[in-house]
Amino acid sequence: MAKAKRARSTAPPDGGWGWMIVVGCFLVTICTRAVTRCISIFFVEFQTYFTQDYAQTAWIHSIVDCMTMLCGLGFALCYSPAIAMVGKYFSRRKALAYGIAMSGSGIGTFVLAPVVQLLIEQFSWRGALLILGGFVLNLCVCGALMRPITLKEDHTTPEQNHVCRTQTRDFKRVSPCSILTNKWVQTCLCCSLQQEYSFLLMSDFVVLAVSVLFMAYGCSPLFVYLVPYALSVGVSHQQAAFLMSILGVIDIIGNITFGWLTDRRCLKNYRYVCYLFAVGLDGLCYLCLPMLQSLPLLVPFSCTFGYFDGAYVTLIPVVTAEIVGTTSLSSALGVVYFLHAVPYLVSPPIAGWLVDATGSYTAAFLLCGFSMIFSSVLLGFARLVKKMRKTQLRFLAKESDPKLQLWTNGSVAYSVARGLDQKDEGSVAMAVPGYNPT
């Protein structure tokens, strides 16, 4: 009992063991996201060995990335829970904590890209994959750092589950009818699931989910085709791997600086807008990529794309938490990363098919760029419509009654009119002798 009490916290600690959770999540992103990004270095090796076209070879990276994001498969058993744990331990410095944790992807890419190229040259692609597999076993150590925490807003759910279990046991003792018992258990289970996934009915979350599909479609192919594209324009193998390293290290800067900036008071209320800005600029980088056909031009591209890629990756959990709250954050992130998996599976093969059909990377890169821009525009349009609706509700409230007070929560409006004010004035007059409201 004493241990259970110590595990509880009225609010996210914003420090303490939370920093160890950040370290664990940092290592998890190195072992998962950074390793899967380095699959693009194997792309040419796979294509040469299996003698397949771009579309067929791209399925290797697609399946690995898809399994990483799907809940319960591949790296997702480590990745999704680690991301959710950071959100449990931090509130005030949440964006900074996520920035540090997610920077593992950039640091891992920066370090692993040249190392993987060296391993391929020394041990062939089979030996390089074997060594990477041994490195990924460090995920077991990361899991040992994840200490559970129960927040104040989480206290209601276990109690309700306990009541449901108690009522079920009592019902089994009283009633011999197993059919009714099963129906009661199913009802309790449905109520629990409905409470856990109630965010699926929120309009803001639905718009975010749809935009994530387009954003994920656009961001994945670059990590598959950047190295082959660089080789096609005359860049050497070592220089192409160096581009991935640059992208990775600038990704780190984007993770940490954007996380720190959006935790400042002046930008804390504009994290949503910063997310749109980062996704949209990555889309614009894609549109410029077909015109960049030399190493001096590809280096600035890797810097720009890497920075804003790190920026919006940091803000995905933060924006999700602002929409659904910390109580449902773990389930919501599971849904968001599950939605990532579908485009991750199909976008590299589609891009490869376009390269095979047109003989150029232009169509593939343009499609990815417009997809990310559409994701940003969709979220911006939804936020604009919501703001206009709130303004219209306030205007109508003032027109109908100047003393009408209006509160809005999402799309639902609550109002208290003059009658309540008069009732309050009457109670004050009874409590305070000589009180005259006029």
ROSEPA-850757 format. One line per field, with one value per residue (C-alpha): residue in one letter; x, z, y. Coordinates in Angstrom, 3 decimals. Example, Ala and Ser with C-alpha at 12.3 -4.5 7.8 and 13.67 -1.06 7.14 Angstrom:
2
residuo <- c(a|s) $
u <- c(12.300|13.670) $
w <- c(7.800|7.140) $
v <- c(-4.500|-1.060) $
END
This chain:
438
residuo <- c(m|a|k|a|k|r|a|r|s|t|a|p|p|d|g|g|w|g|w|m|i|v|v|g|c|f|l|v|t|i|c|t|r|a|v|t|r|c|i|s|i|f|f|v|e|f|q|t|y|f|t|q|d|y|a|q|t|a|w|i|h|s|i|v|d|c|m|t|m|l|c|g|l|g|f|a|l|c|y|s|p|a|i|a|m|v|g|k|y|f|s|r|r|k|a|l|a|y|g|i|a|m|s|g|s|g|i|g|t|f|v|l|a|p|v|v|q|l|l|i|e|q|f|s|w|r|g|a|l|l|i|l|g|g|f|v|l|n|l|c|v|c|g|a|l|m|r|p|i|t|l|k|e|d|h|t|t|p|e|q|n|h|v|c|r|t|q|t|r|d|f|k|r|v|s|p|c|s|i|l|t|n|k|w|v|q|t|c|l|c|c|s|l|q|q|e|y|s|f|l|l|m|s|d|f|v|v|l|a|v|s|v|l|f|m|a|y|g|c|s|p|l|f|v|y|l|v|p|y|a|l|s|v|g|v|s|h|q|q|a|a|f|l|m|s|i|l|g|v|i|d|i|i|g|n|i|t|f|g|w|l|t|d|r|r|c|l|k|n|y|r|y|v|c|y|l|f|a|v|g|l|d|g|l|c|y|l|c|l|p|m|l|q|s|l|p|l|l|v|p|f|s|c|t|f|g|y|f|d|g|a|y|v|t|l|i|p|v|v|t|a|e|i|v|g|t|t|s|l|s|s|a|l|g|v|v|y|f|l|h|a|v|p|y|l|v|s|p|p|i|a|g|w|l|v|d|a|t|g|s|y|t|a|a|f|l|l|c|g|f|s|m|i|f|s|s|v|l|l|g|f|a|r|l|v|k|k|m|r|k|t|q|l|r|f|l|a|k|e|s|d|p|k|l|q|l|w|t|n|g|s|v|a|y|s|v|a|r|g|l|d|q|k|d|e|g|s|v|a|m|a|v|p|g|y|n|p|t) $
u <- c(0.000|2.828|4.471|1.234|0.919|4.480|3.791|0.919|1.380|-1.147|0.488|3.257|6.558|8.249|11.598|13.028|12.750|11.082|14.536|15.423|12.249|13.505|16.878|15.098|12.904|15.988|17.688|14.482|14.285|17.923|17.291|14.034|13.610|17.331|17.881|14.914|16.107|19.455|17.661|17.937|21.709|20.978|18.648|21.263|22.745|19.337|18.555|21.843|21.670|18.021|18.052|14.679|13.297|12.693|9.082|9.858|12.943|11.107|8.785|11.637|11.828|8.039|7.423|10.100|8.732|5.141|5.874|7.657|4.554|1.880|0.870|1.987|4.230|7.929|9.498|6.075|6.073|8.945|8.354|4.732|4.804|8.096|6.644|3.506|5.535|7.264|3.856|2.903|5.950|5.977|3.442|5.060|8.237|6.558|7.742|11.373|11.234|9.835|12.455|15.302|13.702|12.925|16.394|17.613|16.350|18.612|21.660|21.252|20.993|24.055|26.176|24.777|24.732|28.531|28.931|26.431|28.183|31.470|29.917|28.522|31.959|33.657|31.091|28.577|24.939|24.232|26.916|25.856|22.258|23.445|25.488|22.541|20.338|22.717|22.750|18.936|18.943|19.735|15.987|15.746|17.743|15.488|12.398|13.843|13.858|10.110|8.706|4.868|3.222|-0.418|-1.636|-4.536|-6.726|-6.034|-7.403|-11.021|-10.425|-8.989|-11.771|-14.438|-12.800|-12.724|-16.438|-17.177|-15.190|-16.851|-20.338|-19.508|-18.362|-21.475|-23.680|-22.037|-22.728|-26.350|-27.415|-26.897|-27.633|-24.349|-25.898|-26.906|-23.500|-21.718|-23.919|-23.072|-19.341|-19.605|-21.462|-18.720|-16.043|-17.836|-18.187|-14.475|-13.485|-15.916|-14.339|-10.788|-11.379|-13.942|-11.442|-12.179|-15.443|-13.736|-13.783|-10.307|-8.813|-10.519|-9.037|-5.608|-5.870|-6.739|-3.893|-1.451|-2.225|-1.108|1.859|3.131|2.760|5.049|7.763|8.675|10.010|12.857|14.603|14.416|15.374|17.712|20.799|19.751|18.821|22.183|23.967|21.938|23.164|26.823|27.414|29.720|28.584|30.392|29.013|25.485|25.809|27.163|23.894|21.983|24.337|23.724|19.980|20.283|22.348|20.161|17.162|18.596|18.787|15.180|14.018|15.600|15.328|11.709|10.810|12.491|10.984|7.418|7.727|8.316|5.413|5.170|4.762|3.172|-0.326|0.787|2.223|-0.489|0.504|4.200|3.372|1.552|4.450|7.023|5.007|4.307|7.965|9.035|6.557|8.102|11.555|10.268|9.069|12.561|14.439|14.216|16.126|19.030|21.470|24.838|26.314|26.642|22.899|21.822|23.602|21.365|18.339|19.339|19.812|16.434|14.404|16.130|15.448|11.722|11.379|12.745|10.460|7.145|8.126|8.668|5.276|3.161|2.791|2.399|-0.396|-2.090|-1.942|-3.496|-6.424|-7.158|-5.496|-2.911|-5.420|-6.040|-2.612|-1.282|-4.286|-4.383|-0.688|-1.296|-3.966|-1.791|1.205|-1.064|-2.247|1.404|1.860|-0.559|1.179|4.591|3.674|2.476|4.309|7.842|6.558|4.311|7.263|9.383|6.714|6.724|10.517|10.309|7.492|8.926|12.653|12.975|12.486|10.581|7.031|7.672|9.110|6.385|3.636|5.227|5.609|1.989|0.830|2.619|1.413|-2.162|-1.782|-0.732|-3.460|-6.136|-5.242|-5.003|-8.393|-10.005|-8.555|-9.758|-13.293|-13.353|-12.177|-14.810|-17.512|-16.473|-16.477|-19.935|-21.253|-19.907|-21.394|-24.829|-24.673|-23.961|-26.715|-29.349|-28.479|-25.725|-25.415|-25.130|-21.882|-20.700|-18.217|-17.145|-15.680|-14.877|-18.106|-20.415|-21.476|-22.662|-24.413|-25.612|-28.125|-29.496|-31.806|-28.822|-27.336|-30.611|-30.696|-27.149|-28.040|-30.983|-28.823|-26.254|-28.996|-30.185|-26.645|-25.508|-27.895|-28.336|-27.124|-28.614|-27.782|-28.677) $
w <- c(0.000|0.871|-2.471|-4.298|-2.492|-3.388|-7.053|-7.130|-7.970|-8.007|-11.046|-13.531|-11.649|-14.538|-13.461|-11.074|-12.507|-15.515|-16.892|-16.738|-18.739|-21.281|-21.431|-21.956|-24.700|-26.277|-26.498|-27.797|-30.684|-31.552|-31.639|-33.600|-35.752|-36.443|-37.395|-39.782|-41.403|-42.138|-44.206|-47.129|-47.122|-47.777|-50.675|-53.447|-51.964|-51.919|-55.431|-56.774|-54.965|-55.698|-59.187|-58.635|-59.649|-57.326|-56.494|-55.503|-53.445|-51.601|-49.988|-47.657|-46.067|-46.127|-44.184|-41.596|-41.088|-41.017|-38.370|-36.310|-36.141|-35.792|-32.167|-30.933|-33.891|-34.469|-32.614|-31.625|-28.371|-27.323|-29.318|-28.583|-24.792|-24.407|-26.156|-23.995|-20.758|-21.401|-21.618|-18.249|-16.460|-17.965|-18.318|-18.084|-19.927|-22.105|-25.478|-24.283|-22.847|-26.114|-28.049|-26.127|-26.280|-30.003|-30.829|-30.500|-34.017|-35.394|-33.298|-34.214|-37.911|-37.716|-36.055|-37.680|-41.326|-41.848|-39.499|-41.492|-44.753|-43.223|-41.957|-45.409|-46.956|-44.351|-43.658|-46.567|-46.034|-44.208|-41.595|-41.176|-40.466|-37.939|-36.052|-36.080|-34.638|-31.721|-31.154|-31.050|-28.137|-25.920|-25.980|-23.075|-20.925|-21.969|-20.852|-17.340|-16.966|-17.571|-14.047|-14.005|-12.576|-11.656|-12.069|-10.347|-13.444|-13.747|-10.311|-11.445|-14.062|-11.744|-9.221|-11.871|-13.105|-9.531|-9.095|-12.378|-11.343|-7.908|-9.409|-11.858|-9.079|-7.027|-10.039|-10.623|-7.034|-7.152|-10.596|-11.922|-15.449|-17.346|-20.347|-18.263|-16.584|-19.927|-21.077|-17.907|-18.414|-22.034|-20.952|-18.451|-21.061|-23.616|-21.074|-20.283|-23.960|-24.697|-21.958|-23.060|-26.739|-26.438|-28.117|-31.437|-31.561|-31.089|-34.271|-33.582|-33.269|-36.441|-38.415|-36.879|-37.793|-41.426|-41.717|-40.251|-43.131|-45.700|-43.619|-43.105|-46.818|-47.633|-44.997|-45.497|-49.102|-48.581|-46.124|-48.755|-51.868|-50.691|-51.042|-54.422|-55.721|-54.656|-56.370|-59.548|-59.790|-59.434|-55.671|-54.272|-51.788|-48.853|-49.685|-50.005|-46.557|-45.353|-46.492|-44.210|-41.368|-41.967|-42.012|-38.740|-36.845|-37.987|-36.966|-33.423|-33.484|-34.705|-31.955|-29.090|-30.254|-31.403|-28.184|-26.122|-28.160|-27.989|-24.198|-23.963|-22.791|-26.073|-28.171|-25.723|-26.988|-30.625|-30.680|-33.110|-35.524|-35.162|-36.077|-39.235|-40.122|-39.818|-41.857|-44.599|-44.938|-45.243|-48.106|-49.802|-49.447|-51.338|-54.206|-54.579|-54.392|-58.110|-58.996|-56.653|-58.549|-56.880|-53.418|-52.591|-53.269|-51.502|-48.271|-47.603|-48.477|-45.891|-43.302|-43.951|-44.271|-41.253|-39.040|-39.724|-39.689|-36.144|-35.280|-36.224|-34.911|-31.503|-31.608|-32.650|-29.052|-27.688|-30.116|-29.480|-25.710|-26.102|-27.994|-25.918|-22.544|-20.662|-19.496|-23.017|-24.392|-24.561|-26.511|-28.747|-29.621|-30.406|-32.911|-34.367|-34.871|-36.235|-38.847|-39.651|-40.520|-43.465|-45.547|-44.448|-46.009|-49.383|-50.031|-50.809|-53.296|-54.954|-55.209|-56.589|-59.167|-60.263|-60.595|-62.685|-64.861|-65.493|-65.234|-62.883|-59.196|-59.962|-59.887|-56.680|-54.830|-56.039|-54.892|-51.441|-51.211|-52.130|-49.683|-46.763|-47.805|-47.981|-44.462|-43.163|-45.049|-43.819|-40.170|-40.665|-42.369|-39.597|-36.924|-38.842|-39.136|-35.414|-34.527|-36.794|-35.198|-31.707|-32.796|-34.291|-31.069|-28.989|-31.367|-31.273|-27.485|-27.184|-29.651|-27.800|-24.284|-23.309|-19.894|-21.386|-20.514|-22.876|-22.365|-25.166|-24.886|-28.373|-30.350|-27.282|-25.795|-22.231|-21.221|-18.012|-18.493|-16.492|-14.450|-12.721|-11.992|-10.390|-8.315|-7.100|-6.235|-4.178|-2.204|-1.555|-0.322|2.199|3.441|3.671|5.495|3.741|0.390|-2.546|-6.050|-7.626) $
v <- c(0.000|2.387|1.685|2.439|5.763|6.741|5.965|8.449|12.117|14.926|16.511|15.706|16.218|18.101|16.680|14.105|10.607|12.218|13.028|9.326|8.671|11.225|9.420|6.092|7.538|9.126|5.712|4.118|6.602|5.865|2.114|2.412|5.521|6.066|2.426|2.394|5.645|4.003|1.372|3.832|3.245|-0.433|0.484|0.343|-2.851|-4.537|-3.345|-4.674|-8.025|-8.835|-7.209|-5.528|-2.127|0.836|-0.046|-3.637|-2.749|0.034|-2.513|-3.538|-0.086|0.294|-2.902|-2.070|1.469|0.249|-2.367|0.292|2.470|-0.212|-0.827|-4.224|-5.053|-4.539|-1.611|-0.227|-2.233|0.063|3.258|4.207|3.534|5.440|8.508|8.363|8.076|11.406|13.089|11.591|13.017|16.531|19.337|22.777|21.690|19.087|20.429|20.651|17.131|15.778|17.734|16.090|12.637|12.782|14.128|10.552|10.001|12.739|11.841|8.198|9.034|11.309|8.606|5.479|6.659|6.649|3.676|1.607|2.528|1.402|-1.839|-2.590|-2.088|-4.291|-7.043|-6.793|-5.896|-9.169|-8.559|-4.938|-5.974|-8.575|-5.963|-3.522|-6.261|-6.698|-2.936|-2.827|-5.326|-2.316|-1.637|-4.088|-1.644|1.255|-0.651|-1.013|2.803|3.191|3.603|3.886|6.989|7.635|11.210|12.906|12.774|9.039|8.173|7.904|5.244|2.522|3.142|2.796|-0.383|-1.725|-0.970|-2.708|-5.792|-5.874|-5.622|-8.386|-10.746|-9.973|-10.574|-13.952|-15.009|-13.880|-15.008|-18.538|-17.387|-17.206|-15.420|-12.401|-12.424|-12.349|-9.471|-7.547|-8.123|-7.012|-3.867|-2.996|-3.622|-1.447|1.369|1.185|1.211|4.044|6.152|5.296|6.084|8.869|11.214|9.464|11.428|14.806|16.860|18.301|14.830|13.603|16.512|15.840|12.152|12.907|15.412|12.884|10.508|13.092|14.247|10.678|9.954|12.855|12.448|8.778|8.523|11.009|8.691|5.937|7.892|10.655|8.448|6.905|10.374|11.787|8.901|9.489|13.107|12.135|12.246|9.521|6.869|8.462|11.908|10.503|8.913|12.280|13.923|11.546|12.485|16.188|15.615|13.728|16.297|19.218|17.116|17.193|20.992|21.165|18.811|20.709|24.337|24.068|22.266|24.991|27.836|26.524|26.212|29.981|32.078|33.993|30.796|28.364|29.151|28.866|25.339|24.291|27.055|26.178|22.584|23.723|25.998|23.190|20.669|23.215|24.232|20.601|20.313|23.362|21.784|18.752|20.951|22.451|19.136|18.139|21.331|20.503|18.292|18.749|18.237|22.002|22.367|19.159|20.116|23.201|21.079|18.451|21.211|22.852|19.668|18.108|21.122|21.329|17.546|17.557|20.477|18.894|15.435|17.054|18.764|15.744|14.415|17.962|18.874|15.523|16.099|19.564|18.033|14.894|15.604|13.527|10.895|9.589|10.530|6.974|5.694|8.774|8.468|4.809|5.835|8.626|6.340|3.626|6.119|6.839|3.169|3.084|5.819|4.523|1.182|2.478|5.766|4.434|1.808|4.413|6.794|3.952|3.141|6.796|6.715|3.529|4.907|8.378|7.674|10.647|11.476|14.688|13.291|11.330|14.348|16.726|14.356|14.105|17.878|18.627|15.946|17.635|21.099|19.806|18.367|21.783|23.658|21.232|21.788|25.542|25.690|23.631|25.918|28.997|27.613|26.825|30.333|31.924|29.785|30.892|34.540|34.141|32.556|35.431|38.002|36.320|36.148|39.858|40.716|38.668|39.848|42.287|40.624|37.137|35.389|32.671|29.884|27.565|24.107|22.801|23.048|23.136|26.489|27.102|30.339|31.997|34.798|37.726|35.498|33.888|37.330|38.448|35.270|35.929|39.547|38.323|35.896|38.645|41.031|38.415|37.760|41.429|43.833|47.152|45.831|47.846|46.529|49.898) $
END
